[in-house]
Amino acid sequence: MILSALKYTRYTGEPREWSIIGRDDDYAYFGNMNLLVGKNASGKSRTLNVIREIANLLAGRINLKQAISPSGYYELIFKNENYSYKYIFAFKDKIVTEEILSYNDKVILDRNKKIFIDAEKQKVLSEVGDNELAIALSDTEGNVYYPDLVLWGRSLRNHMFASQVEKNQPVKDYIQATEDPQDIEPVHTFFKGRKLFGEGFTSEIKAGMNELGYSISDIDIRETAEGYSLFIEENGEYAVSQRDMSQGMFRALSLFIMLCYARMSNLSLCMLIDDMGEGLDFDRSQMIIDMVIKKINNSNMQFFMTSNDRHVMNQISLKYWSVISRDRSRSIFYDYQNSKEIFDDFEYTGLNNFDFLATDFYKEGFGIINDENN
């Protein structure tokens, strides 16, 4: 299941109100692969924060007391091959004012109308706190009532190409942390994958790294003075710890570990990748993007990536783009679903993908070019 459409508003009715919306007040639409592009301050990082917040709320990791703003409105559509969910919730002063969930257009949760699963369980609604989501509730044995959305929330992970924190921080115990099947921090995940899938898991990661031009003959977990870290062996000669790897190498390695584990486990996963390609040279940046697209298309995985790198933009097909344009208090999304004709027309310009953003072609298509000629 993936997040396929979104509308969002925070600080509703206040001077600092901000919203995510699609072209012509439509939804912002998403697929398995999504590249968020836009000029500075358009809302790329903010959008990742919004997706992260709704995932944490659905998973029950946080409640509205920890929400970014005191008021907000979410309208989301999740889709699978066989079904879809539409979920709406609103809150003011960090208190829920509306919460509705529909399954294939049938309402299965309405907080205000006291609709909750079935008649026997409706009383559970009275136990929900004002700043908690009913959708995240579970029974006394820990079984969630709406598992699809809760599990989607739990599946969300961040992969920050520009961050050094994870690279420079060994883990204290890579074995105990494997109790959570959704935990995909690279050291823990490598241990789990090797334990579950054996040499085939390690071989697939090495093959990906070798394809990128990294001559890796072995991958292992070793103990250091600070804890346990990933080590790679280059050219069968010497070992390099994750702390001593280049940023680009470590990010590529951890990304392949995650992708291989998710694929072999048939794990549903939502991944946020900020500054895609940061730390990689031009050729490797292009290659890793091609490999990621190949692995996640038609899978249970969904990627949201941001980038200001023209090489990244030129490598990723426009059909995966969400172009964000800031119009005062709104971040307006132009994507292949709400602007298909304009996206298709750009092919006839002969320009690079980067120019689709730079020339504002995404707004009016050939009308932009005609205006400039006039």
LUMGU-726525 format. One line per 4 residues: their letters; for each residue x, y, z of C-alpha. Coordinates in nm, 3 decimals. Example, Ala and Ser with C-alpha at 12.3 -4.5 7.8 and 13.67 -1.06 7.14 Angstrom:
BEGIN
AS> 1.230,-0.450,0.780  1.367,-0.106,0.714 .
***
This chain:
BEGIN
MILS> 0.000,0.000,0.000  0.128,0.347,-0.088  0.028,0.705,-0.019  -0.122,0.805,-0.355 .
ALKY> -0.269,1.151,-0.288  -0.247,1.430,-0.031  -0.398,1.763,0.069  -0.279,1.936,0.383 .
TRYT> -0.312,2.263,0.575  -0.141,2.378,0.893  -0.208,2.685,1.110  -0.557,2.690,0.961 .
GEPR> -0.706,3.041,0.951  -0.391,3.207,1.089  -0.160,3.455,0.913  0.109,3.183,0.885 .
EWSI> -0.127,2.929,0.726  0.045,2.696,0.479  -0.095,2.420,0.263  -0.005,2.145,0.018 .
IGRD> -0.240,2.119,-0.277  -0.237,2.004,-0.637  -0.286,2.214,-0.947  -0.638,2.364,-0.978 .
DDYA> -0.712,2.267,-0.615  -0.662,1.900,-0.700  -0.462,1.656,-0.488  -0.087,1.624,-0.494 .
YFGN> -0.049,1.275,-0.646  0.225,1.020,-0.578  0.344,0.683,-0.707  0.609,0.433,-0.602 .
MNLL> 0.884,0.675,-0.707  0.858,1.047,-0.635  1.114,1.320,-0.694  1.018,1.647,-0.526 .
VGKN> 1.176,1.944,-0.703  1.126,2.317,-0.673  1.303,2.644,-0.625  1.428,2.749,-0.283 .
ASGK> 1.159,2.776,-0.012  0.900,2.604,-0.233  0.821,2.344,0.035  1.026,2.032,-0.050 .
SRTL> 1.162,1.966,0.299  0.837,2.079,0.457  0.652,1.817,0.254  0.880,1.543,0.380 .
NVIR> 0.813,1.669,0.734  0.437,1.648,0.672  0.462,1.288,0.547  0.685,1.202,0.843 .
EIAN> 0.438,1.356,1.090  0.131,1.175,0.955  0.324,0.847,0.957  0.425,0.897,1.320 .
LLAG> 0.067,0.985,1.415  -0.077,0.679,1.240  0.188,0.455,1.396  0.107,0.593,1.742 .
RINL> 0.466,0.712,1.794  0.338,1.062,1.872  0.007,1.229,1.946  -0.113,1.577,1.860 .
KQAI> 0.067,1.727,2.158  0.386,1.675,1.956  0.241,1.795,1.624  0.421,2.072,1.435 .
SPSG> 0.130,2.315,1.455  -0.166,2.358,1.694  -0.419,2.319,1.412  -0.423,2.128,1.088 .
YYEL> -0.612,1.937,0.822  -0.507,1.615,0.647  -0.677,1.450,0.352  -0.497,1.137,0.231 .
IFKN> -0.564,0.855,-0.014  -0.382,0.522,0.019  -0.401,0.260,-0.255  -0.324,-0.102,-0.315 .
ENYS> -0.393,-0.308,-0.627  -0.726,-0.422,-0.484  -0.849,-0.147,-0.255  -0.816,0.214,-0.144 .
YKYI> -0.854,0.412,0.176  -0.947,0.777,0.213  -0.854,0.927,0.546  -0.947,1.274,0.670 .
FAFK> -0.868,1.423,1.003  -0.862,1.776,1.139  -0.758,1.924,1.470  -0.764,2.262,1.644 .
DKIV> -0.566,2.359,1.952  -0.421,2.004,1.926  -0.765,1.849,1.982  -0.921,1.626,1.713 .
TEEI> -1.227,1.786,1.553  -1.285,1.538,1.268  -1.167,1.188,1.180  -1.315,0.983,0.896 .
LSYN> -1.181,0.671,0.725  -1.339,0.514,0.415  -1.253,0.177,0.261  -1.343,0.158,-0.110 .
DKVI> -1.579,0.452,-0.049  -1.750,0.285,0.249  -1.712,0.473,0.578  -1.560,0.244,0.842 .
LDRN> -1.462,0.511,1.094  -1.633,0.840,1.172  -1.539,0.982,1.506  -1.821,1.237,1.527 .
KKIF> -2.089,0.986,1.420  -1.950,0.716,1.653  -1.880,0.471,1.369  -1.595,0.237,1.463 .
IDAE> -1.539,-0.109,1.308  -1.865,-0.261,1.435  -2.132,-0.210,1.700  -1.953,-0.415,1.963 .
KQKV> -1.637,-0.203,1.941  -1.793,0.142,1.915  -1.750,0.191,2.289  -1.375,0.200,2.228 .
LSEV> -1.416,0.548,2.080  -1.508,0.686,2.420  -1.163,0.581,2.544  -0.971,0.786,2.285 .
GDNE> -0.799,1.096,2.415  -0.878,1.433,2.257  -0.527,1.456,2.112  -0.507,1.093,1.997 .
LAIA> -0.613,0.937,1.668  -0.875,0.664,1.685  -0.713,0.498,1.385  -0.403,0.417,1.594 .
LSDT> -0.600,0.232,1.863  -0.529,-0.130,1.949  -0.699,-0.390,2.167  -0.570,-0.520,2.499 .
EGNV> -0.348,-0.771,2.319  -0.186,-0.503,2.105  -0.373,-0.583,1.782  -0.450,-0.263,1.592 .
YYPD> -0.802,-0.216,1.458  -0.691,-0.058,1.129  -0.364,-0.242,1.057  -0.306,-0.128,0.698 .
LVLW> -0.267,0.239,0.784  -0.087,0.178,1.112  0.165,-0.053,0.944  0.218,0.204,0.669 .
GRSL> 0.301,0.459,0.938  0.542,0.221,1.106  0.713,0.149,0.773  0.835,0.505,0.723 .
RNHM> 1.210,0.558,0.732  1.448,0.848,0.665  1.760,0.821,0.454  1.949,1.150,0.479 .
FASQ> 2.222,1.158,0.214  2.367,1.482,0.353  2.374,1.370,0.718  2.686,1.233,0.888 .
VEKN> 2.516,1.134,1.215  2.429,0.772,1.131  2.764,0.717,0.957  2.967,0.831,1.257 .
QPVK> 2.764,0.658,1.526  2.820,0.284,1.588  2.541,0.085,1.757  2.573,-0.064,2.104 .
DYIQ> 2.386,-0.389,2.035  2.298,-0.492,1.681  2.131,-0.819,1.789  1.868,-0.697,2.038 .
ATED> 1.746,-0.424,1.805  1.634,-0.685,1.551  1.318,-0.763,1.750  1.130,-0.499,1.546 .
PQDI> 1.086,-0.625,1.187  1.047,-0.266,1.070  1.383,-0.154,1.213  1.605,-0.097,0.908 .
EPVH> 1.895,0.098,1.053  2.184,-0.033,0.835  2.386,-0.227,1.096  2.079,-0.397,1.243 .
TFFK> 1.933,-0.461,0.899  2.250,-0.615,0.764  2.260,-0.853,1.061  1.894,-0.949,1.011 .
GRKL> 1.928,-0.992,0.636  2.239,-1.208,0.657  2.079,-1.421,0.930  1.754,-1.470,0.736 .
FGEG> 1.876,-1.491,0.377  2.237,-1.601,0.405  2.506,-1.537,0.149  2.252,-1.441,-0.118 .
FTSE> 2.172,-1.125,0.079  2.537,-1.019,0.108  2.607,-1.110,-0.255  2.325,-0.890,-0.384 .
IKAG> 2.454,-0.590,-0.187  2.811,-0.648,-0.308  2.687,-0.677,-0.667  2.512,-0.342,-0.640 .
MNEL> 2.816,-0.173,-0.490  3.045,-0.326,-0.753  2.813,-0.203,-1.026  2.860,0.147,-0.884 .
GYSI> 3.237,0.106,-0.913  3.316,0.021,-0.551  3.542,-0.287,-0.546  3.395,-0.455,-0.240 .
SDID> 3.489,-0.816,-0.173  3.326,-0.854,0.171  3.085,-0.684,0.413  3.081,-0.757,0.786 .
IRET> 2.993,-0.618,1.130  3.286,-0.565,1.364  3.327,-0.435,1.716  3.511,-0.108,1.774 .
AEGY> 3.588,0.087,2.091  3.262,0.283,2.045  3.036,-0.010,1.948  2.952,-0.215,1.639 .
SLFI> 2.997,-0.081,1.286  2.973,-0.194,0.927  3.306,-0.280,0.766  3.376,-0.338,0.400 .
EENG> 3.676,-0.508,0.247  3.809,-0.343,-0.068  3.985,-0.545,-0.337  4.027,-0.833,-0.092 .
EYAV> 4.309,-0.642,0.074  4.203,-0.415,0.360  3.897,-0.335,0.574  3.732,0.007,0.605 .
SQRD> 3.488,0.099,0.880  3.171,0.296,0.809  3.325,0.595,0.987  3.619,0.593,0.743 .
MSQG> 3.409,0.541,0.432  3.331,0.835,0.210  2.984,0.979,0.263  2.876,0.864,-0.081 .
MFRA> 2.998,0.507,-0.027  2.825,0.475,0.311  2.497,0.613,0.180  2.504,0.380,-0.119 .
LSLF> 2.587,0.082,0.105  2.312,0.155,0.358  2.061,0.216,0.077  2.140,-0.119,-0.087 .
IMLC> 2.117,-0.295,0.250  1.771,-0.151,0.300  1.654,-0.223,-0.056  1.777,-0.583,-0.051 .
YARM> 1.623,-0.653,0.290  1.289,-0.498,0.193  1.277,-0.690,-0.137  1.371,-1.028,0.012 .
SNLS> 1.129,-0.977,0.303  0.851,-0.847,0.076  0.839,-0.557,0.320  0.608,-0.264,0.260 .
LCML> 0.820,0.045,0.306  0.793,0.423,0.271  1.132,0.594,0.241  1.211,0.965,0.265 .
IDDM> 1.541,1.056,0.101  1.659,1.415,0.141  1.928,1.548,-0.095  1.934,1.239,-0.316 .
GEGL> 2.279,1.176,-0.459  2.465,1.404,-0.215  2.824,1.285,-0.183  2.818,1.082,-0.505 .
DFDR> 2.992,1.183,-0.826  2.798,1.237,-1.147  2.823,0.883,-1.287  2.744,0.710,-0.957 .
SQMI> 2.455,0.944,-0.890  2.299,0.849,-1.224  2.363,0.479,-1.177  2.219,0.455,-0.826 .
IDMV> 1.902,0.633,-0.936  1.854,0.385,-1.222  1.907,0.096,-0.983  1.664,0.232,-0.726 .
IKKI> 1.392,0.287,-0.987  1.437,-0.066,-1.119  1.410,-0.218,-0.771  1.107,-0.029,-0.642 .
NNSN> 0.878,-0.008,-0.948  0.576,-0.236,-0.903  0.691,-0.323,-0.550  0.556,-0.261,-0.200 .
MQFF> 0.807,0.021,-0.157  0.754,0.394,-0.201  1.027,0.656,-0.226  1.001,1.032,-0.174 .
MTSN> 1.322,1.209,-0.274  1.428,1.573,-0.286  1.711,1.716,-0.490  1.840,2.045,-0.630 .
DRHV> 2.102,1.865,-0.840  2.045,1.909,-1.213  2.220,1.575,-1.282  1.971,1.394,-1.059 .
MNQI> 1.681,1.575,-1.224  1.805,1.492,-1.573  1.835,1.124,-1.483  1.483,1.076,-1.342 .
SLKY> 1.192,1.064,-1.585  0.940,1.348,-1.556  0.665,1.096,-1.485  0.819,1.056,-1.138 .
WSVI> 0.840,1.432,-1.073  0.637,1.649,-0.839  0.721,2.010,-0.917  0.640,2.239,-0.624 .
SRDR> 0.561,2.605,-0.685  0.516,2.840,-0.391  0.222,3.078,-0.418  0.213,3.282,-0.095 .
SRSI> 0.068,3.041,0.164  0.039,2.742,-0.069  0.283,2.488,-0.208  0.119,2.385,-0.535 .
FYDY> 0.212,2.044,-0.679  0.234,1.985,-1.052  0.266,1.614,-1.131  0.203,1.369,-1.411 .
QNSK> -0.149,1.290,-1.294  -0.282,1.646,-1.262  -0.076,1.796,-1.550  -0.028,1.504,-1.793 .
EIFD> -0.059,1.702,-2.117  0.204,1.957,-2.014  0.441,1.684,-1.892  0.403,1.493,-2.220 .
DFEY> 0.446,1.808,-2.433  0.786,1.884,-2.283  0.934,1.588,-2.471  0.900,1.789,-2.795 .
TGLN> 1.113,2.081,-2.671  1.442,1.889,-2.689  1.545,2.043,-2.357  1.688,1.865,-2.051 .
NFDF> 1.458,1.771,-1.765  1.618,2.041,-1.549  1.479,2.303,-1.790  1.127,2.181,-1.718 .
LATD> 1.170,2.343,-1.377  1.404,2.628,-1.472  1.178,2.763,-1.751  0.850,2.721,-1.556 .
FYKE> 0.725,2.503,-1.844  0.540,2.290,-1.590  0.292,2.573,-1.527  0.162,2.652,-1.875 .
GFGI> 0.346,2.430,-2.120  0.414,2.587,-2.458  0.228,2.898,-2.340  0.540,2.989,-2.140 .
INDE> 0.757,2.970,-2.452  0.509,3.172,-2.660  0.497,3.444,-2.395  0.875,3.469,-2.394 .
NN> 0.887,3.490,-2.774  0.633,3.772,-2.769 .
***
